Amino acid sequence: AIKRHVPDATRPLMVVSMWAAKRLFGSSPAGYHLHSLVLYFADSVAACLATFAVTRRWRAAFWGGSAFAALPVHAEVVAAVNYREDLYAAVAVFVAVAWLFWPRRRPDTVDHAVFLSAALLAGLLAKENAVTVVWSTPTPNPSDCFSPIGKPKRRAPP
């Protein structure tokens, strides 16, 4: 694909997304922009959930998601169809952060790990900078450090 000069050939999710958009919307720019707006809405919701997972406060989550949605720095990503991979990668990173830091009452199961892996894989297939979520987690399982209401667990002395 690179030899044939296919744009974004190293970002398979972008290629599939553009192929699907072409099938759905044809050459109508309105459909492409609607798709980008839906992705941006998903980013804003995921940012809100990630903020709640980290702060455990819905008010902070509301303002965090609102600030993400309102910041003008994202205008180019939403307006230009060729930046859609940034929107996919952001959703993946926010979903992963929200999942990793979300308060839990029970331990994770295998299907949770599959969901998280699928989200990260989708982000990496969209854009390589989705790998940043790996460095954003201080422990292999952040729920081991927090109780369901966010108070630190007591650890047994060594």
C-alpha positions as CSV (number, residue, x, y, z in Angstrom):
1,A,0.0,0.0,0.0
2,I,2.9,2.4,0.7
3,K,4.4,1.7,-2.7
4,R,1.0,2.5,-4.3
5,H,0.9,5.8,-2.3
6,V,-2.2,4.9,-0.4
7,P,-2.6,7.7,2.2
8,D,-2.4,6.6,5.9
9,A,-1.5,3.0,4.8
10,T,0.3,2.5,8.1
11,R,-2.9,3.4,10.0
12,P,-5.3,0.6,9.1
13,L,-8.2,1.8,11.2
14,M,-8.1,5.1,9.3
15,V,-8.1,3.3,5.9
16,V,-11.1,1.1,7.0
17,S,-12.9,4.1,8.3
18,M,-12.4,6.1,5.1
19,W,-13.5,3.0,3.0
20,A,-16.7,2.7,5.1
21,A,-17.4,6.4,4.9
22,K,-17.0,6.3,1.2
23,R,-19.5,3.4,1.0
24,L,-21.9,5.1,3.3
25,F,-21.7,8.8,2.2
26,G,-20.3,8.6,-1.3
27,S,-18.7,12.0,-2.1
28,S,-21.0,14.0,0.2
29,P,-18.8,16.0,2.6
30,A,-21.7,16.4,5.1
31,G,-21.6,12.7,5.9
32,Y,-17.8,12.7,6.6
33,H,-18.2,15.7,8.9
34,L,-21.1,14.1,10.7
35,H,-18.9,11.1,11.3
36,S,-16.2,13.3,12.7
37,L,-18.6,15.0,15.0
38,V,-19.9,11.7,16.3
39,L,-16.3,10.6,17.0
40,Y,-15.6,14.0,18.7
41,F,-18.7,13.5,20.9
42,A,-17.4,10.0,21.8
43,D,-14.1,11.6,22.6
44,S,-15.7,14.2,24.9
45,V,-17.8,11.5,26.7
46,A,-14.7,9.3,27.1
47,A,-12.7,12.3,28.5
48,C,-15.5,12.9,31.0
49,L,-15.4,9.2,32.1
50,A,-11.6,9.2,32.3
51,T,-11.7,12.3,34.4
52,F,-14.2,10.7,36.8
53,A,-12.2,7.5,37.0
54,V,-9.1,9.5,38.1
55,T,-10.8,12.1,40.4
56,R,-13.8,10.1,41.6
57,R,-15.8,13.4,41.3
58,W,-18.7,13.9,38.8
59,R,-18.4,17.6,39.0
60,A,-14.7,17.5,38.0
61,A,-15.6,14.9,35.3
62,F,-18.3,17.2,33.9
63,W,-15.9,20.2,33.7
64,G,-13.1,18.0,32.3
65,G,-15.3,16.6,29.5
66,S,-16.7,20.1,28.8
67,A,-13.3,21.7,28.7
68,F,-12.1,18.9,26.3
69,A,-15.2,19.5,24.1
70,A,-14.9,23.3,24.1
71,L,-11.1,23.8,23.5
72,P,-10.5,25.2,20.1
73,V,-7.3,23.2,19.7
74,H,-9.5,20.3,18.5
75,A,-11.2,22.3,15.7
76,E,-8.8,21.1,13.0
77,V,-9.1,17.5,14.0
78,V,-12.9,17.7,13.8
79,A,-13.1,19.8,10.6
80,A,-10.6,17.9,8.5
81,V,-11.5,14.4,7.6
82,N,-7.9,13.3,7.2
83,Y,-7.3,13.7,10.9
84,R,-9.9,11.2,11.9
85,E,-7.2,8.8,13.2
86,D,-6.5,11.3,16.0
87,L,-10.1,11.0,17.1
88,Y,-10.0,7.2,17.1
89,A,-6.7,7.2,19.1
90,A,-8.1,9.7,21.7
91,V,-11.2,7.5,22.3
92,A,-9.0,4.5,22.8
93,V,-6.7,6.3,25.2
94,F,-9.5,7.8,27.2
95,V,-11.4,4.5,27.4
96,A,-8.3,2.7,28.5
97,V,-7.6,5.3,31.2
98,A,-11.2,5.2,32.4
99,W,-11.2,1.4,32.5
100,L,-7.9,1.2,34.3
101,F,-8.8,3.7,37.0
102,W,-12.5,3.1,37.4
103,P,-13.5,2.1,40.9
104,R,-14.3,-1.6,41.2
105,R,-16.1,-3.8,43.7
106,R,-15.0,-7.0,42.1
107,P,-11.7,-8.1,40.4
108,D,-11.4,-7.9,36.6
109,T,-12.3,-10.9,34.5
110,V,-10.9,-12.2,31.3
111,D,-13.6,-10.5,29.2
112,H,-12.6,-7.1,30.8
113,A,-9.0,-7.7,29.7
114,V,-10.2,-8.6,26.2
115,F,-12.2,-5.3,26.1
116,L,-9.3,-3.3,27.2
117,S,-6.9,-5.0,24.8
118,A,-9.4,-4.4,21.9
119,A,-9.6,-0.7,22.8
120,L,-5.9,-0.4,22.9
121,L,-5.4,-2.3,19.7
122,A,-8.0,-0.1,17.9
123,G,-6.1,3.0,19.2
124,L,-2.8,1.6,18.0
125,L,-4.3,0.7,14.6
126,A,-5.6,4.3,14.3
127,K,-2.4,6.1,15.3
128,E,0.8,5.0,17.0
129,N,0.7,7.7,19.7
130,A,-2.1,5.7,21.4
131,V,0.7,3.8,23.0
132,T,0.9,6.7,25.5
133,V,-1.6,4.9,27.7
134,V,1.0,2.4,28.6
135,W,3.0,5.1,30.4
136,S,0.0,6.7,32.0
137,T,-0.6,3.7,34.3
138,P,1.5,3.7,37.5
139,T,0.8,0.0,38.4
140,P,-0.2,-3.0,36.3
141,N,-3.6,-3.0,38.0
142,P,-4.5,0.4,39.4
143,S,-7.6,-1.0,41.1
144,D,-5.2,-2.8,43.5
145,C,-4.2,0.6,44.9
146,F,-7.7,1.9,45.4
147,S,-10.8,0.7,47.3
148,P,-14.2,1.1,45.5
149,I,-14.7,4.5,47.0
150,G,-11.2,5.8,46.3
151,K,-9.6,5.5,49.7
152,P,-6.1,3.8,49.7
153,K,-6.2,0.2,50.7
154,R,-4.0,-0.9,53.6
155,R,-1.3,-3.2,52.6
156,A,0.1,-5.9,54.7
157,P,3.6,-5.1,56.1
158,P,6.4,-6.7,54.2
